[in-house]
Amino acid sequence: MSRPDFAAPHWLVQLLRTKPVPVPWNMVVRAALSLAAPLAVAYALGDIAVGALMSTGALPVVLSEAAGTYRYRARRLGGSTVAAAAGYLVGLLTGGMPAWSIPAIVVVAAISALISAAGSNASIAALQMFVFCVLGTAQHTTGLPIGVLFGYFCVGAAWALLVALSTWTVRATSQERTAVAQVYIELAAMLSATDEPTSRVARHQLTTAMSTAYDRLLIARSWLSGRDATYRRLLNRLSAATPAVEASVAMVNAGQRPPDEAIDYLTGVAAAVLAAQPLPTPPEPPEKDVDALVAALYAGLKRIEKGDDRQRRTPVSPLQRVREWAGSLISGPLTWVAALRLTLCVAVAEVVALMVPFERSYWITLTVGVVLKPDFGSVFGRAVLRGLGTVAGVGLGAVVLAIGAHGWLLVVLIAAFAGGVAVGKVRNYGMLGTFVTPLIILQMDLARTGSWPEVLARLVDTVTGCVIVLVVGYLLWPGSRRPQVGGRLADSFDTVATYVRTAMVRTSTSEARLARSRARRAAYRALADLRTAFQQVIVEPSPAGRQAVAWWPVIAGLERVTDAVTEVGVTIGRSTPAPSPADIGLVTDALAELSAAVREQRDPDSMPMPDNPRLAGVVDQLGSTFDAVRGPDLVEQSPLRLMRRFLPYHRRT
């Protein structure tokens, strides 16, 4: 009798999986230099404790570091550093006085949650403000004046910023060039794929590369006349790739492989963009028996050489950004709910910290704030990973204590932990916690190195914080375990329907071509965001996680529908007429029915489909998507039945 196989739960596998991304060696080196250099200099001068204080000031920059252009990184890191310094000063001023520090931390937590709604950079700055407010309250026992502590912090922050941005003057546009070149590399990789699964993964990577490139260029483009020409040229190279991208997606969807010379040309374009050299000459299309998709691809390659003239974008004033953020707060109740949950859990953590028998139990509150960050994904997943990462991190701290690390050995270990933080940020949140834990232990409690109770206290504090999050912020919080993924999927159906209306009409004007390009980017970006949102929910063992797994075939089906629409749109205008408005209406009506079925938690009604041979691929994929939404007969595998079972009342999720 064979022994049965026992597989780990799907949510646990997803939770522990690391992202298969390359090691960011440049970030590793910068992190190690930013955190270890102040320690090394201070130790050489005879006072390593001062180096630890400056290293603490460098930590916000290391934790906020992200890939991107220098302009983007300067704004992100500068904002995070200023916010961290403000929070640290508040912590220093109120530390040692619970009557002041507890209200201050609770207020800062609420403010940080509201600021997070202003965007990615504001979100990371808000997190640093809260984290270093908590750490600042723990510094009152050092005995140094507040002005001295804050001064050391600012020196360390300035040093880390200098390290992060030191090569700006000689490599000002390198990140933008890399982002644009990556689009052409991913495009060549997708066309080189030899099977359907590989090509689909490549298409996802192409979507990510295009979104990243557009984000970096549109955010980072300088308004100084000397730089503006360079950024505009790169943006033109990127936007000119749109026809080739659409034709390539259509060819992959049709199962056709392009000529090798087309792939070689795309690779040559990537190399030319990286080297800031003129583009190679595009290949000529075959003279006889040219397929419509092949002709579209060669026309797209020609367009790359010609470029795409984009007009200068009007900058948005800081006042307008503040108004938009304030408007989002007024109209966005979810932000206030997230702020209320974070504030309540932080208040509970502060009360619990007063009752535990350990001195300086600031890590309880710190853990609650980091795990409950409003826009960082699954609360359950982050709490579990934080706990597991901290256990591993305490193990590393125990090893440091066991070997009696001090002096230069301590400097080397700080550098190693800093490099681990840089890797953990891009690989896995638990890995990040594994290296952050011993790093902060050594920075904040350098004078207590060798104290086993100190390490044990940090372990108990972090586990306590995770328990508070799981109980108060997850198990007891209304709606945390209810499925909340259907609404986002329904919105994606609507976005694809908008793309259908623009992709299946003749584009004879530049305005129409630009509208189709924007609709295509919006559709594929929505699909990419949808995948990310569902991957975050999958790590939960709640009904939301099980429903996300059940919805996964629907997401794949919607992606195939979008690819089929792209295939049709590419060939319009090349001796092939556009589908009739009636046929386009039938396709959009079918997508609208799928969207309504998801929102109303019912099986979709059968819809008439266009009887047009050119739309056969779209119709086939729509039929498969209808079947996926209805699900199989087994109740536990049907996404709509799961939604009705665990969310019995009607609402838009």
C-alpha positions as CSV (number, residue, x, y, z in Angstrom):
1,M,0.0,0.0,0.0
2,S,1.5,3.3,-1.1
3,R,1.8,6.1,1.4
4,P,-0.4,9.1,0.5
5,D,1.3,12.3,-0.5
6,F,0.7,15.3,1.8
7,A,1.0,18.6,0.1
8,A,1.4,21.9,1.9
9,P,-1.7,24.2,1.7
10,H,-1.7,26.4,-1.4
11,W,-1.7,29.6,0.7
12,L,1.4,28.5,2.6
13,V,3.2,27.7,-0.6
14,Q,2.4,31.1,-2.1
15,L,3.3,32.8,1.1
16,L,6.8,31.3,1.3
17,R,7.6,31.6,-2.4
18,T,10.3,34.0,-3.3
19,K,10.2,36.2,-6.4
20,P,12.6,34.9,-9.1
21,V,14.3,38.2,-9.6
22,P,18.1,38.8,-9.9
23,V,20.1,40.0,-6.9
24,P,20.3,43.8,-7.0
25,W,24.0,44.0,-6.5
26,N,24.1,47.8,-6.8
27,M,21.5,48.1,-4.0
28,V,23.4,45.6,-1.9
29,V,26.7,47.5,-2.2
30,R,24.9,50.9,-1.5
31,A,23.1,49.4,1.6
32,A,26.3,47.9,3.0
33,L,28.3,51.1,2.4
34,S,25.5,53.4,3.9
35,L,25.1,51.4,7.1
36,A,28.6,50.0,7.7
37,A,30.8,53.0,6.8
38,P,29.6,55.2,9.7
39,L,30.3,52.3,12.1
40,A,33.8,51.7,10.7
41,V,34.8,55.4,10.9
42,A,33.4,55.8,14.4
43,Y,35.1,52.6,15.6
44,A,38.4,53.8,14.1
45,L,38.0,57.0,16.0
46,G,37.2,55.2,19.3
47,D,33.4,55.5,19.7
48,I,31.4,52.9,17.8
49,A,28.2,53.9,19.6
50,V,28.2,57.2,17.7
51,G,28.6,55.3,14.5
52,A,25.5,53.2,15.5
53,L,23.5,56.4,15.8
54,M,24.6,57.7,12.4
55,S,23.9,54.2,10.9
56,T,20.3,54.5,12.3
57,G,20.0,57.7,10.3
58,A,21.0,55.9,7.2
59,L,18.4,53.2,7.6
60,P,15.4,55.1,6.1
61,V,17.3,55.5,2.9
62,V,18.2,51.8,2.7
63,L,14.6,50.7,3.6
64,S,13.1,53.1,1.0
65,E,15.6,52.3,-1.8
66,A,13.9,51.2,-5.1
67,A,14.9,50.7,-8.7
68,G,14.1,53.7,-10.8
69,T,15.5,56.9,-12.3
70,Y,17.6,59.2,-10.3
71,R,15.0,61.9,-10.3
72,Y,12.4,59.4,-9.0
73,R,14.8,58.0,-6.4
74,A,15.8,61.5,-5.2
75,R,12.2,62.4,-4.6
76,R,11.4,59.0,-3.0
77,L,14.5,58.9,-0.8
78,G,14.4,62.6,0.1
79,G,10.8,62.5,1.1
80,S,11.3,59.3,3.2
81,T,14.3,60.8,4.9
82,V,12.5,64.0,5.8
83,A,9.5,62.1,7.1
84,A,11.7,59.7,9.1
85,A,13.6,62.7,10.6
86,A,10.3,64.3,11.6
87,G,9.0,61.1,13.2
88,Y,12.3,60.5,14.9
89,L,12.3,64.0,16.4
90,V,8.7,63.5,17.7
91,G,9.8,60.2,19.3
92,L,12.9,61.8,20.9
93,L,10.8,64.7,22.4
94,T,8.1,62.4,23.9
95,G,10.3,59.3,24.8
96,G,10.3,58.3,28.4
97,M,7.0,60.0,29.1
98,P,4.1,57.5,28.4
99,A,1.5,60.3,28.9
100,W,3.1,62.0,25.8
101,S,4.6,59.2,23.8
102,I,1.5,57.0,23.5
103,P,-0.8,59.8,22.1
104,A,2.0,60.9,19.9
105,I,2.6,57.5,18.4
106,V,-1.2,56.9,17.9
107,V,-1.6,60.2,16.2
108,V,1.5,59.6,13.9
109,A,0.1,56.2,13.0
110,A,-3.3,57.7,11.9
111,I,-1.5,60.5,9.9
112,S,0.8,58.0,8.2
113,A,-2.2,55.9,7.1
114,L,-3.9,58.9,5.6
115,I,-0.8,60.1,3.9
116,S,-0.4,56.6,2.3
117,A,-3.4,57.4,0.0
118,A,-1.3,60.1,-1.8
119,G,0.8,57.6,-3.8
120,S,3.7,55.2,-3.6
121,N,6.3,57.7,-2.5
122,A,4.0,59.2,0.1
123,S,3.2,55.7,1.3
124,I,6.8,54.7,1.9
125,A,7.5,58.1,3.5
126,A,4.6,57.7,5.9
127,L,5.8,54.3,6.9
128,Q,9.3,55.7,7.7
129,M,7.7,58.5,9.7
130,F,5.9,56.0,11.9
131,V,8.8,53.5,12.2
132,F,11.3,56.1,13.3
133,C,8.8,57.8,15.6
134,V,8.6,54.5,17.5
135,L,12.4,54.1,17.4
136,G,12.9,57.6,18.6
137,T,10.9,56.9,21.8
138,A,13.4,54.1,22.6
139,Q,16.4,56.5,22.4
140,H,15.7,58.4,25.6
141,T,17.8,56.0,27.7
142,T,21.1,56.8,25.9
143,G,21.7,59.8,28.1
144,L,22.7,62.1,25.2
145,P,20.9,65.4,24.6
146,I,18.1,65.4,22.1
147,G,19.9,67.8,19.8
148,V,23.0,65.6,19.7
149,L,21.0,62.4,18.9
150,F,19.0,64.2,16.2
151,G,22.2,65.7,14.7
152,Y,23.9,62.2,14.4
153,F,20.7,60.9,12.8
154,C,20.7,63.7,10.2
155,V,24.4,63.1,9.4
156,G,23.8,59.5,8.8
157,A,20.8,60.3,6.6
158,A,22.8,62.8,4.6
159,W,25.6,60.2,4.1
160,A,23.1,57.5,2.8
161,L,21.6,60.0,0.4
162,L,25.0,60.9,-0.9
163,V,25.8,57.2,-1.5
164,A,22.4,56.5,-3.2
165,L,22.7,59.5,-5.6
166,S,26.4,60.0,-6.0
167,T,26.6,58.8,-9.6
168,W,23.7,60.9,-10.8
169,T,26.0,63.4,-12.6
170,V,27.6,60.7,-14.8
171,R,24.7,58.3,-15.2
172,A,21.8,60.7,-15.3
173,T,19.6,58.7,-17.8
174,S,21.0,55.2,-17.4
175,Q,17.9,53.9,-15.6
176,E,15.6,55.3,-18.2
177,R,17.6,53.8,-21.1
178,T,17.6,50.5,-19.3
179,A,13.9,50.6,-18.9
180,V,13.2,51.4,-22.5
181,A,15.7,48.8,-23.7
182,Q,14.1,46.2,-21.5
183,V,10.8,46.6,-23.4
184,Y,12.6,45.6,-26.7
185,I,14.4,42.8,-24.9
186,E,11.1,41.4,-23.5
187,L,9.5,41.8,-26.9
188,A,12.2,39.8,-28.6
189,A,11.9,37.2,-25.9
190,M,8.2,36.8,-26.4
191,L,8.6,36.4,-30.1
192,S,11.4,33.8,-29.5
193,A,9.2,31.6,-27.2
194,T,8.6,28.1,-28.5
195,D,5.5,27.1,-26.6
196,E,2.3,28.7,-25.3
197,P,3.1,28.8,-21.5
198,T,6.5,30.4,-22.1
199,S,5.1,33.0,-24.5
200,R,2.3,33.9,-22.0
201,V,4.9,34.4,-19.2
202,A,6.9,36.5,-21.6
203,R,3.9,38.6,-22.4
204,H,3.3,39.3,-18.7
205,Q,7.0,40.4,-18.4
206,L,6.5,42.6,-21.5
207,T,3.5,44.3,-19.9
208,T,5.5,44.9,-16.7
209,A,8.4,46.3,-18.7
210,M,6.2,48.7,-20.6
211,S,4.4,49.9,-17.5
212,T,7.7,50.4,-15.7
213,A,9.3,52.3,-18.6
214,Y,6.3,54.6,-18.9
215,D,6.1,55.2,-15.2
216,R,9.8,56.1,-15.0
217,L,9.9,58.3,-18.0
218,L,6.7,60.2,-17.3
219,I,7.6,60.7,-13.6
220,A,11.3,61.4,-14.1
221,R,11.4,63.6,-17.2
222,S,13.1,66.9,-16.3
223,W,11.6,70.2,-17.3
224,L,15.1,71.7,-17.8
225,S,15.7,72.3,-21.5
226,G,19.0,70.4,-21.5
227,R,17.5,67.2,-20.2
228,D,14.1,67.5,-21.7
229,A,15.3,66.6,-25.2
230,T,16.9,63.4,-23.9
231,Y,13.9,62.2,-22.0
232,R,11.6,63.1,-24.8
233,R,13.7,61.1,-27.3
234,L,13.6,58.1,-25.0
235,L,9.8,58.5,-24.6
236,N,9.4,58.6,-28.3
237,R,11.4,55.4,-28.7
238,L,9.1,53.8,-26.2
239,S,5.8,54.9,-27.6
240,A,7.0,54.0,-31.1
241,A,7.2,50.4,-30.0
242,T,3.4,50.2,-29.6
243,P,2.5,49.0,-33.2
244,A,5.3,46.4,-33.0
245,V,4.0,45.3,-29.5
246,E,0.4,44.9,-30.8
247,A,1.5,43.0,-33.9
248,S,3.8,40.7,-31.8
249,V,1.0,39.9,-29.3
250,A,-1.3,39.2,-32.2
251,M,1.3,36.8,-33.8
252,V,1.9,35.0,-30.5
253,N,-1.9,34.7,-30.0
254,A,-2.3,33.2,-33.5
255,G,0.6,30.7,-32.9
256,Q,2.8,32.2,-35.6
257,R,6.6,32.6,-35.2
258,P,8.1,35.7,-36.9
259,P,11.2,35.6,-39.1
260,D,14.5,35.6,-37.2
261,E,15.5,38.9,-38.7
262,A,12.7,40.6,-36.9
263,I,13.8,39.3,-33.6
264,D,17.4,40.2,-34.4
265,Y,16.3,43.8,-35.2
266,L,14.5,44.2,-31.8
267,T,17.7,43.0,-30.1
268,G,19.7,45.5,-32.0
269,V,17.3,48.3,-31.1
270,A,17.7,47.4,-27.4
271,A,21.5,47.5,-27.7
272,A,21.3,50.9,-29.6
273,V,19.1,52.4,-26.9
274,L,21.4,51.3,-24.1
275,A,24.5,52.7,-25.9
276,A,22.7,55.9,-27.0
277,Q,23.6,55.0,-30.6
278,P,21.5,55.4,-33.9
279,L,19.0,52.6,-34.4
280,P,19.8,49.9,-36.9
281,T,18.0,49.8,-40.3
282,P,14.7,47.8,-40.0
283,P,14.4,44.7,-42.2
284,E,12.3,44.8,-45.4
285,P,9.1,42.7,-45.5
286,P,9.0,39.6,-47.7
287,E,7.9,40.5,-51.3
288,K,5.4,37.7,-51.9
289,D,2.6,36.1,-49.9
290,V,2.8,38.4,-47.0
291,D,0.5,37.4,-44.1
292,A,-1.5,40.2,-42.6
293,L,0.1,39.7,-39.1
294,V,3.6,39.5,-40.6
295,A,2.9,42.7,-42.6
296,A,1.7,44.4,-39.4
297,L,4.9,43.4,-37.6
298,Y,7.2,44.7,-40.3
299,A,5.2,48.0,-40.4
300,G,5.6,48.2,-36.6
301,L,9.4,47.7,-37.0
302,K,9.4,50.6,-39.5
303,R,7.6,52.8,-37.0
304,I,10.3,52.2,-34.4
305,E,12.9,53.8,-36.8
306,K,10.7,56.8,-37.5
307,G,9.9,57.4,-33.9
308,D,6.7,58.8,-32.4
309,D,6.6,62.5,-31.7
310,R,5.0,63.2,-28.3
311,Q,4.1,66.6,-27.1
312,R,5.5,68.0,-23.9
313,R,3.3,67.1,-20.9
314,T,2.1,69.9,-18.7
315,P,3.5,69.5,-15.2
316,V,1.2,69.1,-12.3
317,S,1.7,71.6,-9.5
318,P,2.3,70.5,-5.9
319,L,-0.9,72.3,-4.9
320,Q,-2.9,70.3,-7.5
321,R,-1.4,67.1,-6.1
322,V,-2.4,68.1,-2.6
323,R,-6.0,68.9,-3.8
324,E,-6.2,65.5,-5.5
325,W,-5.0,63.7,-2.4
326,A,-7.6,65.6,-0.3
327,G,-10.3,64.7,-2.7
328,S,-9.4,61.1,-2.5
329,L,-9.7,61.2,1.3
330,I,-13.1,62.8,1.1
331,S,-14.4,60.3,-1.5
332,G,-12.4,57.2,-0.3
333,P,-13.9,55.5,2.8
334,L,-11.5,52.6,2.5
335,T,-8.6,54.9,3.5
336,W,-10.4,56.0,6.7
337,V,-11.2,52.4,7.5
338,A,-7.5,51.4,7.1
339,A,-6.5,54.4,9.2
340,L,-9.0,53.4,11.9
341,R,-7.7,49.8,12.0
342,L,-4.1,50.9,12.2
343,T,-4.8,53.4,14.9
344,L,-6.8,51.0,17.0
345,C,-4.1,48.2,16.8
346,V,-1.3,50.7,17.6
347,A,-3.2,51.9,20.6
348,V,-3.7,48.3,21.8
349,A,0.1,47.6,21.2
350,E,1.1,50.6,23.3
351,V,-1.1,49.5,26.2
352,V,0.3,46.0,26.0
353,A,3.8,47.3,25.8
354,L,3.3,49.0,29.2
355,M,2.2,45.7,30.8
356,V,4.9,43.3,29.5
357,P,7.9,42.7,31.8
358,F,10.5,43.6,29.3
359,E,12.2,47.0,29.2
360,R,11.9,49.1,26.0
361,S,9.2,47.0,24.3
362,Y,8.9,49.3,21.4
363,W,9.1,46.4,19.0
364,I,5.5,45.5,19.7
365,T,4.2,48.8,18.3
366,L,6.8,48.7,15.5
367,T,5.7,45.3,14.4
368,V,2.0,46.3,14.4
369,G,2.7,49.4,12.3
370,V,4.8,47.6,9.7
371,V,2.5,44.7,9.3
372,L,-0.7,46.7,9.1
373,K,0.6,49.2,6.4
374,P,-2.6,49.9,4.5
375,D,-1.3,49.4,0.9
376,F,1.2,46.6,1.4
377,G,-1.0,43.5,0.7
378,S,-2.4,40.8,2.8
379,V,-2.4,41.5,6.6
380,F,-2.5,37.8,7.4
381,G,0.4,37.1,5.0
382,R,2.6,39.9,6.3
383,A,1.9,39.0,10.0
384,V,2.9,35.4,9.4
385,L,6.0,36.3,7.3
386,R,7.0,39.0,9.9
387,G,6.8,36.4,12.7
388,L,8.8,33.7,10.7
389,G,11.3,36.3,9.6
390,T,11.8,37.6,13.1
391,V,12.4,34.1,14.5
392,A,15.1,33.6,11.9
393,G,16.5,37.0,12.6
394,V,16.7,36.4,16.3
395,G,18.6,33.2,15.4
396,L,21.1,35.3,13.5
397,G,21.3,37.7,16.5
398,A,21.9,34.8,18.8
399,V,24.8,33.7,16.6
400,V,26.3,37.2,16.8
401,L,26.0,37.0,20.5
402,A,27.5,33.5,20.7
403,I,30.6,34.5,18.8
404,G,31.0,37.7,20.9
405,A,31.1,40.0,17.8
406,H,32.6,43.4,18.4
407,G,34.8,45.9,16.7
408,W,35.6,45.2,13.0
409,L,33.7,41.9,13.0
410,L,30.6,43.8,14.1
411,V,31.1,46.3,11.2
412,V,31.3,43.4,8.7
413,L,28.2,41.8,10.1
414,I,26.3,45.0,9.8
415,A,27.4,45.3,6.2
416,A,26.2,41.7,5.6
417,F,22.8,42.3,7.2
418,A,22.4,45.5,5.2
419,G,23.0,43.6,2.0
420,G,20.5,41.0,3.1
421,V,17.9,43.7,3.6
422,A,18.4,44.9,0.0
423,V,17.9,41.3,-1.3
424,G,14.9,40.7,1.0
425,K,13.1,43.8,-0.2
426,V,12.8,42.3,-3.8
427,R,12.6,38.6,-3.0
428,N,10.4,38.0,0.1
429,Y,9.0,39.9,3.0
430,G,10.0,37.2,5.5
431,M,13.5,37.4,4.2
432,L,13.5,41.1,4.8
433,G,12.4,40.6,8.4
434,T,15.2,38.0,8.8
435,F,17.9,40.6,8.2
436,V,16.2,43.7,9.5
437,T,15.7,42.2,13.0
438,P,19.4,41.6,13.9
439,L,20.3,44.9,12.1
440,I,18.0,47.0,14.3
441,I,18.9,45.0,17.4
442,L,22.6,45.9,16.9
443,Q,21.9,49.5,16.0
444,M,19.5,50.3,18.8
445,D,21.1,48.2,21.5
446,L,24.8,48.3,20.6
447,A,25.7,48.9,24.2
448,R,23.9,45.7,25.2
449,T,25.5,43.4,22.7
450,G,26.1,40.1,24.5
451,S,22.8,40.2,26.3
452,W,20.8,37.1,25.6
453,P,17.7,38.5,27.4
454,E,17.7,41.4,25.0
455,V,17.4,39.1,22.0
456,L,14.7,37.1,23.7
457,A,12.8,40.2,24.5
458,R,12.8,41.3,20.8
459,L,11.4,37.9,19.9
460,V,8.6,38.0,22.4
461,D,7.8,41.6,21.4
462,T,7.5,40.8,17.7
463,V,5.4,37.7,18.3
464,T,3.2,39.8,20.5
465,G,2.8,42.4,17.8
466,C,1.9,39.8,15.2
467,V,-0.7,38.3,17.6
468,I,-2.3,41.7,18.1
469,V,-2.5,42.2,14.3
470,L,-3.9,38.7,13.7
471,V,-6.5,39.0,16.4
472,V,-7.6,42.7,16.5
473,G,-6.7,43.7,12.9
474,Y,-7.6,40.5,11.1
475,L,-9.8,37.9,13.0
476,L,-12.0,40.5,14.8
477,W,-11.9,43.3,12.2
478,P,-15.2,43.3,10.2
479,G,-14.7,42.2,6.6
480,S,-11.1,41.0,6.9
481,R,-11.9,37.4,6.0
482,R,-14.7,38.1,3.5
483,P,-13.9,37.8,-0.1
484,Q,-13.1,41.2,-1.6
485,V,-11.7,40.4,-5.0
486,G,-14.8,40.2,-7.3
487,G,-15.2,44.0,-7.7
488,R,-11.6,44.4,-9.1
489,L,-12.2,41.6,-11.6
490,A,-15.5,43.1,-12.7
491,D,-13.7,46.5,-13.3
492,S,-11.1,44.7,-15.5
493,F,-13.9,43.3,-17.6
494,D,-15.1,46.9,-18.1
495,T,-11.6,48.1,-19.0
496,V,-11.2,45.4,-21.6
497,A,-14.6,46.3,-23.1
498,T,-13.3,49.9,-23.5
499,Y,-10.3,48.5,-25.3
500,V,-12.6,46.5,-27.6
501,R,-14.4,49.7,-28.7
502,T,-11.1,51.4,-29.7
503,A,-9.2,48.5,-31.0
504,M,-11.7,47.2,-33.5
505,V,-12.3,50.4,-35.4
506,R,-10.2,51.8,-38.2
507,T,-7.5,54.2,-36.9
508,S,-6.9,56.7,-39.8
509,T,-5.9,59.6,-37.6
510,S,-3.0,60.1,-35.1
511,E,-5.6,60.9,-32.4
512,A,-7.3,57.6,-33.0
513,R,-4.1,55.7,-33.0
514,L,-3.1,57.4,-29.7
515,A,-6.5,56.5,-28.2
516,R,-6.1,52.9,-29.1
517,S,-2.6,52.8,-27.7
518,R,-3.7,54.2,-24.4
519,A,-6.7,51.8,-24.3
520,R,-4.4,48.9,-24.9
521,R,-2.0,50.0,-22.2
522,A,-4.8,50.5,-19.8
523,A,-6.2,47.1,-20.5
524,Y,-3.0,45.2,-20.0
525,R,-2.0,47.3,-17.0
526,A,-5.3,46.5,-15.4
527,L,-4.8,42.8,-16.0
528,A,-1.3,43.0,-14.5
529,D,-2.6,44.8,-11.5
530,L,-5.4,42.3,-11.2
531,R,-2.9,39.4,-11.1
532,T,-0.9,41.2,-8.4
533,A,-4.0,41.8,-6.3
534,F,-5.1,38.2,-6.5
535,Q,-1.6,36.9,-5.7
536,Q,-1.7,39.0,-2.5
537,V,-5.1,37.5,-1.5
538,I,-4.1,33.9,-2.4
539,V,-1.7,33.8,0.6
540,E,-4.7,33.8,3.0
541,P,-6.4,30.6,4.3
542,S,-9.7,32.5,4.5
543,P,-12.5,32.2,2.0
544,A,-10.9,35.2,0.2
545,G,-7.9,33.1,-0.6
546,R,-9.9,30.1,-1.8
547,Q,-12.0,32.3,-3.9
548,A,-8.9,33.9,-5.5
549,V,-7.7,30.5,-6.5
550,A,-11.1,29.7,-8.0
551,W,-11.1,33.0,-9.9
552,W,-7.6,32.3,-11.4
553,P,-8.9,30.6,-14.6
554,V,-11.2,33.6,-15.2
555,I,-8.2,35.9,-15.1
556,A,-6.4,33.7,-17.6
557,G,-9.4,33.7,-19.8
558,L,-9.8,37.5,-19.8
559,E,-6.1,37.8,-20.7
560,R,-6.7,35.5,-23.7
561,V,-9.7,37.5,-24.8
562,T,-7.6,40.7,-24.7
563,D,-4.9,39.0,-26.8
564,A,-7.5,37.9,-29.3
565,V,-8.9,41.4,-29.5
566,T,-5.3,42.7,-30.2
567,E,-4.9,40.2,-33.0
568,V,-8.0,41.5,-34.7
569,G,-7.2,45.2,-34.2
570,V,-3.7,44.8,-35.7
571,T,-4.9,43.7,-39.1
572,I,-7.7,46.3,-39.5
573,G,-6.9,48.7,-42.4
574,R,-4.6,46.4,-44.3
575,S,-7.1,45.2,-47.0
576,T,-9.2,44.0,-44.1
577,P,-12.3,45.9,-43.0
578,A,-13.1,46.6,-39.4
579,P,-15.9,44.5,-37.7
580,S,-19.3,46.0,-37.9
581,P,-20.6,48.2,-35.0
582,A,-23.2,45.5,-34.3
583,D,-20.5,42.8,-34.0
584,I,-18.4,45.0,-31.7
585,G,-21.5,45.7,-29.6
586,L,-22.1,41.9,-29.2
587,V,-18.6,41.5,-27.8
588,T,-18.8,44.4,-25.4
589,D,-22.3,43.3,-24.3
590,A,-20.8,39.9,-23.5
591,L,-18.1,41.5,-21.4
592,A,-20.6,43.7,-19.7
593,E,-22.7,40.6,-18.8
594,L,-19.6,38.9,-17.3
595,S,-18.9,42.1,-15.3
596,A,-22.5,42.2,-14.0
597,A,-22.5,38.5,-13.1
598,V,-19.4,38.9,-11.0
599,R,-20.8,42.0,-9.2
600,E,-24.2,40.5,-8.7
601,Q,-22.8,37.1,-7.7
602,R,-24.8,35.1,-10.2
603,D,-24.1,32.8,-13.2
604,P,-23.8,34.8,-16.4
605,D,-26.7,34.6,-18.9
606,S,-26.0,33.2,-22.3
607,M,-25.3,36.0,-24.7
608,P,-25.5,36.1,-28.6
609,M,-22.1,36.1,-30.2
610,P,-21.0,37.7,-33.5
611,D,-21.1,35.3,-36.5
612,N,-18.0,36.8,-38.1
613,P,-15.0,34.5,-39.0
614,R,-12.6,37.3,-38.2
615,L,-13.9,37.3,-34.6
616,A,-13.8,33.6,-34.2
617,G,-10.8,33.7,-31.9
618,V,-12.4,36.4,-29.7
619,V,-15.7,34.4,-29.6
620,D,-13.8,31.2,-28.6
621,Q,-12.0,32.9,-25.7
622,L,-15.2,34.6,-24.5
623,G,-16.9,31.2,-24.4
624,S,-14.1,29.8,-22.4
625,T,-14.3,32.7,-20.0
626,F,-18.1,32.3,-19.6
627,D,-17.4,28.6,-18.7
628,A,-14.7,29.6,-16.2
629,V,-17.0,32.1,-14.5
630,R,-19.8,29.6,-14.1
631,G,-17.2,27.1,-12.8
632,P,-17.5,23.3,-12.7
633,D,-20.3,21.5,-11.0
634,L,-18.3,21.0,-7.8
635,V,-19.5,23.7,-5.4
636,E,-16.1,24.2,-3.8
637,Q,-14.5,25.0,-7.2
638,S,-17.1,27.4,-8.5
639,P,-16.0,31.1,-7.9
640,L,-19.5,32.5,-8.0
641,R,-20.8,29.8,-5.6
642,L,-17.9,30.5,-3.3
643,M,-18.8,34.2,-3.4
644,R,-22.4,33.5,-2.6
645,R,-21.5,31.1,0.1
646,F,-19.1,33.3,2.0
647,L,-20.7,36.7,1.1
648,P,-24.4,36.0,1.2
649,Y,-25.6,39.6,1.0
650,H,-25.4,41.7,-2.2
651,R,-22.7,44.3,-2.4
652,R,-19.9,45.3,-4.7
653,T,-16.7,43.9,-3.3
